[in-house]
Amino acid sequence: MSNPIVVGVDGSESGLTAVQAAAGEARLRGAPLRVVHAFVWPLLRVPLGPSPLGPRTGGFRNMADRFVSQAVDRARSVAPEVPVTSRVATGTAVAVLEEESREAALVVVGSRGLGGFSGLLVGSTAVHLAAHAHCPVLVVRGRADPGGPVVLAVDGSTAGEAAIAFAFAEASMLGAELIALHAGSTRTEPVSTRPGDPLPAVSAIDTLRDEEERVLAEALAGWPEKYPDVAVHTRLLRAQTRPALIDASRDARLLVAGARGRGGFTGLLLGSVSQALLHHAHCPVVIVRGRV
C-alpha cells in the first residue's frame, strides 16, 4: 500500500480546510489518508474525562475524539473512495507530526489553528516542522487557483532536487502547468573601468544573466522528458527572493520550494524569508526536504 497522506487536525476551520486538501492529495495519489490529532493534555497531568458536574460528553478526551470524527467525516465527504484512518496521539504538534512524517508521503497542516496545533505558524514551530519533517510538508493557506500553475522555486542546489521532483509529479497529477522560477541577484559587482564607459557594467550584467540561465537550465535538465505531459515555463527574475515568491503565488495553484538552498533562495527556512513564505503566500505552500 502507498505511504499515507497525514493531516494534522485540531478542531479549527483551518484544520478542516487542510483535511479537504489532504483528501484531495490522497485521491490524486491513490493513497490512504491518516487523520491525526496531537493530544497535549496528558502531558499537563490534568483530568481527561468529563467533569462529575458536567455532561458525559465533556472532557478533553471526548473533545479530541470529536475533532477527529469531524475531520474524518469531512474527508469522506470530499473523497469517499479514499481509505481513512485516524489517531489521537499524545504529544505536542511538532513531535507528533515529525514522527508521523517518517512513514508519510506528505504531511498537511492548516495555516491557523487552536488546541493541539495552536501557534503552528508562530515562532520556531513551523520552521522546525518544515526543516525536520522526513517528507514534504503542505501548509494550506491563501486561495489555490484551480486553473493556476504549480510554481517551483529553483535555486540550483543539490538540496533543491527533491523540490523539483515533487513539483513535476504534482503538476502531472493535477494536470497543471509548471512555472520554474529563479530569482537572480538584484545587484552586480562593480568593475574597474574608465569614467563614463558603460561596457564593462553591461558585460557584467550579461554574464550574470547567462550564469543564472545556466543554473535554471541545469536544474531542470531531464525533467520535462520524464514528464512530457507537463507544460513547463521558465521565469528568471532580477528581484529579491521574498517578494518574488509571494508575488508569483498570487495566481498559483501551489508554490513548491526546497527546505534549503543557495543563490536566489539562500536561507529559505532560516529567518525572514521562511516566515514571509509561510505567513504571506497567496496560495498553499509545500516545503520539500529529504525524500519525496
Disulfide bonds with the S-S distance in Angstrom:
none
